[in-house]
Amino acid sequence: MKSSISVVILTYNEELNIAKCLESVKNWADEIIIVDSYSTDKTLVIAEKYGAEVVQHPFKNQADQFNWALDNVEIKNEWILRLDADEYLTEELKKEISFSLNPLTPRFSGLRFRLGFGEKEISSSTEVNGYYIKRRVYFMGRWIKHGGYYPSWFLRLFRKGKARYEEREMDEHVVLLSGESAKLKNDFIDDNQKNLYWWTEKHNDFSNRETNERFKEMARLEEQKKLKGKLVGSQAERKRWIKQGFYFKLPLFWRAFAYFIYRYIFRLGFLDGKEGLIFHFLQGCWHQFLIDAKMYEKIKNKL
């Protein structure tokens, strides 16, 4: 019996990844919705093979695309699971989700979840409107376990109408609008099959958006409902607090090297082998340096 869950997947030219994603949910979720940005490869052919509903909408950014889907696509189920095309669910996670959402199971009794540095008990009368799930990233076939990259928690499963993406160009997160959140024990997998050329091109595009977003943050132009940085809060809030209160205050360029050393040495990124060296350097140093270079370029052009 399939679970009453609607899986929403954003796609653009994902023929290398989408089949594995859909394979992991086809016999589990009773609704699969593909929100496509006019793919030109075999993405839609594969999606139709798996019986997914396909809608198309021009892509601006992930937050805008997903919020558009929430507002404009008829989603039949109460619970929505957000996935990327290069992600898939483990069997353990699917069983855990089905058990947690089963209305015949006293799922909230004795359930514990983390908020910031502590835990609190959720009673049977508490309504949980969202679940955080931890992501396990593979890069060049290797699980990136270190460098502070695992576990990373994301609100991916939530009740319809109870969560939205904050409207940011980058570093966007799904935020809960009301109710409580809980954490699930098992992982979902991020294992993109595209090559390093695609990866660097993607991060070059990310650097443009992140540059714009950092200027907005420094100018304090964030809207009220956006996720604020907090030292005591969710993982995303703590990371944003570190970025806003510490990282942004470090000198341009040097902070990219400092961040890489922190990740690779102090957070044991070197234990991830050669693939880890490539990943932590490119994602933790080169990408950050590129953002600083683009910020410097904008500042210089304004002088």
N, C-alpha and C positions, 0 to 999 in steps of 0.2 A: 504494500500500500504506500502510495506516495505521500510526502508531507505537504501540508497546506502552506507552502512557502513560494513566494515569487522571487526568482533570481533575476537581477538586472545587471546586464553586462554591456559596457561601452566598448565599441570596436572601431578600428580603422585599419584595413589591410593586415589582418591578423591570421592569415591562412596557416602560418606555422604553429600557432598556439591554440586557436579556438577549439579545435577538435578535442584536445585533452581536457580543456575546461568544461565543455559540454558533456563529454563522456562521464565526468565525475558527478554531474547533477541530473542527467537525463532520466534515470529511473528512481530518483529521490524527490526532486521538486516537481510539483504539478503545474508550474508555470515558469517558462524561461523567456525573458524579453531581451532582445538584442537592440541596443540603441546605436545605430551605425552612422558614421560620418561620410557616407558615400564611398565605400571601399571600391577599389578597382581590381582587386585580386579575387581569390576564390572564397573569401570570408562568407559571403552571403549564401553561396552554394552549399557550403558546409553547414551553416546555420539552419538552412531549410531541411537538410538531410536529417538533422537532429530534432526537427519539429519545433524549432524556436520561433516565436513571433518576432518579426523584424520591423522596426520603425527607423526612419532616417531623419537626421537633423544636422544642420551645419555645426561644426565644432568650434567653440571659442576657447573653452578650457574645461577641465573635468568637473569643477563645481557647477558651472553654468549648464553643462550637458546633463548632468545627473539631476539637478533641480528641475530642468525642463521636463525630464522624463517623469518626475514625481508629479508635476503640475499638469501634464498633457497626455500621458499614457494611462489608459484604464488598467489599473493593477487590481486583480481580483482578490488577493489574499491579504489578511491582516498583517502578516510578517513579510518583510522584504530583506533579501540578502544581496548585498552589493559585491560584485566580483569584477576584476579586470580580466581581459581575455587571456593573459598569460598566467593566471592563477587557477588553482583547482583545489578541491576539498579532499581530505583524507577520509577513509571509511570511518575512523574513530570520531572525527569531528561531525560527520553526518549523523552518526548514532547519537552523539551527545546533544546536538541541536534538536533532533527529533524528540529525544527524551525530555529536554528542557522545555519545549513548547507544547508538549502533550497535555491537553487540558484535563485529562483524567489522572495526571500525576501531580501530587502535591509538591511541585517543583520549587516553590519558594521557601518551603519550610527548612530552616537550618542552612540555607544557602549563604555563603560568604563571598564578598567581593572586596577588591582593593580600591581605595580611593586615596590617592597621594601615597603617604608612607604607612598608612594604617589599613585596618580592615573593619568592616562593620557587618553586623548580622542583619539579614533580610528576613522578616517574619512572613508568615503565610498570607498576611493581609496586605503586604507591600506589592505594588504593581511595578514590575520590571518592564520598561519600554525599550531597552536596548542592551545588546551584549557586545562586549569587547572580545576580539579574537586575535591571537598573536600570529604574526606572519613569519614564515620560514623562507628566507631568500636563498636561491641557488644562483651562482654566477659561474659561467663556464663549467657547469656540472657539479660545482662544489657548494655545499651548504656553508654559508657565511655565518659562523656561530659567534664570532668575537668582534672586537672593535666597538662594542656598545650597540651592535646592530641587531642582536637577538637577545631577548625577545622584544619585538616592537608590537605594541597593542593598537588596534584600530576598531572603532565602532563600525561594524559591518552588518550587523543583524539588528533590525529595529521594527517597531510597529509603524504601520502606515500613518502618516500625519504627525508622528512624534519626533522626527529627526530630519535635518537637512544639511547639505554642505554649506559651510560658511563661504561667503563670496570673496574669495581670494584668487589671485592668479596662480600662486604656488603655495606649497606647504598647507594646503587646504585640508580640513578634516570634517567628517560628519559630526555634528553636534546634536545632542539630545535636547529637545525643546521642553519636555516635561517628564516627570517620573524618575525612576531610578535606573541605574545601569549595573550590570553584573559582568563577570569575566568567565569565559569558557576555558576549559583546560587544554583542549587539543588545538593543533595548528592548522592553518591553511597554507598552501604552498605557492610561492612565486618563483616560477622557473621559465624565464623567457628564452625562446629558442633562436632568436635573431642574433646576428653577429655583432662584433665589437664596433664596426663602422656605424651600424644603426644605433648602438648604445651611446656612442659619443655624439652623434647627431642629435639624439634625443636630449642629452644633457646640455648640449649647446643651446637648444631651444629653451630648456628649463632655465638656463642662466639668464636669458633675456627676461623671462617672466619674473624670476627671483630678483633680478636687479630692480625692476619696476616696483615689486612688492616691498623691497627693503627701503626704497625712497619713501614709499607711503608710510611704512612703519616709523621711520625716523621722523617724519613730519607729523606723526600722531593722527593720521587720517583714517584709522580703522573704525569701522562702524561698531555700534554698541553691541550687536549680537555676535560679533566675531569672537573667537576663542582667545581669551587673554592669557598672558603668561602668568603662572603662579608657581612659587617654589613648592607649596603644598597643594597638590592637585593631581590631575591625571598625568600620564606620561607625556602626552602632547603638550599640556600646559607647562609642565616642568621644562621640557626642551625649549619651548618658546620663551620661557622666563630666562633661561641661560642665554639664548640667542639675543634677546632684547636687552638684558641687563648686564651681560658680560661680553659676549662675542662681538657685538657691534661696536663696543668701546675700544676694542683692540685695533692697532694700526692696520690699515689696508695692506694686503699682500702677505705680511708676516703672519697674520692670523690664520691663513690657509695652511702654512707649514706647521704652526703650533697645533692646529686641529688634527692634522695628519699624525703628528708625533703622539698626541694624546690618544688617538684611536689605535694606532699601530703598535705603540710601545706600552703605554699605561693601561689600555683596555685590551691588550693581548691580541691585536689583530694579526700579528705575525704567526699566530698558531693556525691561521687559515691557509697556509701554504702559498704557493706561487699565485694561485687564483686570487687568494686574499690580498696579496701584495698589489696585484693589478687593480682589484676592486677598491681597496681602501685608499690607494694613491689617487686613482682617477676620480672616485666619488668624494673622497675626503680632502684632497689637496688640489688637483687640477681643476675640478669643477668649482671649488670655492675661490681659487685664484682667478678663474675666468670671470666669475661674478664681480670680484673686486676690480678687475681690469675694465669691465664694462661700466662699473660705477665711476671709476676714475675718468674714463673717457667722457661720460656725461657731465661730470663736474667740470672737467677741463673745457669742454665745449661751451659751458655756460659762462665761463670767465671772460 
